[in-house]
């Protein structure tokens, strides 16, 4: 009987591990999708929340440069180009987070 008891506890532990693994995968997916949505709204913010701090800071700096360009450079072309680069970069980063 001792062997049966050990097998049952091993099975219980493995099912508990599977449950924990599934919960972790679920919350990881929620975090990465949230990061993607935040990167669409404000590039860099989602990257920082997802743990890619250096990339997120670079994206936020690019957004700040775009805003400074909008204030000091006549015309909107520089602002639009910088914003588009940061926005596309943020989306690519978000998609890479989901894939990994």
C-alpha positions in Angstrom: 0.0 0.0 0.0 2.9 2.3 0.6 3.7 2.3 -3.1 0.2 3.3 -4.1 0.2 6.2 -1.7 3.5 7.4 -3.1 2.2 7.2 -6.6 -0.9 9.1 -5.7 1.1 11.9 -4.1 3.3 12.1 -7.2 0.2 12.3 -9.4 -1.2 15.0 -7.2 2.0 17.0 -7.3 2.2 16.7 -11.1 -1.4 17.9 -11.5 -0.8 20.8 -9.1 2.3 21.7 -11.1 0.3 21.6 -14.3 -2.3 23.9 -12.7 0.4 26.3 -11.6 2.0 26.2 -15.1 -1.4 26.9 -16.8 -2.1 29.8 -14.4 1.4 31.2 -15.1 0.9 30.8 -18.9 -2.5 32.6 -18.7 -1.1 35.6 -16.7 1.9 35.7 -18.9 -0.4 35.9 -22.0 -2.5 38.6 -20.3 0.7 40.7 -19.5 2.0 40.4 -23.0 -1.3 41.4 -24.6 -1.6 44.3 -22.2 1.9 45.4 -23.1 1.0 45.3 -26.8 -2.1 47.4 -26.2 -0.1 49.9 -24.1 2.6 50.0 -26.8 -0.1 50.9 -29.4 -1.5 53.7 -27.2 1.9 55.0 -26.0 5.0 53.4 -27.4 7.4 52.5 -24.7 5.0 52.1 -21.8 4.1 48.5 -22.6 7.7 47.6 -23.1 8.6 48.9 -19.7 5.8 47.0 -18.0 6.7 43.8 -19.8 10.3 44.1 -18.6 12.1 45.5 -21.6 13.1 48.6 -19.8 15.9 49.8 -22.0 13.8 49.4 -25.2 10.9 51.1 -23.5 12.9 54.1 -22.4 14.3 54.5 -25.9 10.8 54.5 -27.4 9.6 57.1 -24.8 12.6 59.3 -25.6 11.8 59.0 -29.3 8.2 60.1 -28.5 9.6 63.0 -26.4 11.8 64.1 -29.3 8.7 63.9 -31.6 6.8 66.2 -29.3 9.8 68.6 -29.1 10.0 68.6 -32.8 6.3 69.4 -33.1 6.8 72.5 -30.9 10.0 73.9 -32.3 10.2 72.8 -36.0 7.6 74.3 -38.3 5.5 71.7 -40.1 4.4 68.3 -38.9 6.6 66.1 -41.1 9.4 65.5 -38.5 6.8 64.9 -35.8 4.9 62.4 -37.9 8.1 60.5 -38.9 9.4 60.2 -35.4 6.0 59.3 -34.0 5.6 56.6 -36.7 9.0 55.1 -36.0 8.3 54.9 -32.3 4.8 53.5 -32.9 5.9 50.8 -35.3 8.8 49.9 -33.0 6.4 49.6 -30.1 4.1 47.4 -32.0 6.9 45.2 -33.2 8.2 44.9 -29.6 4.7 43.9 -28.4 4.4 41.2 -31.1 7.8 39.9 -30.2 6.7 39.7 -26.5 3.7 37.6 -27.5 5.7 35.3 -29.7 8.3 34.6 -26.9 
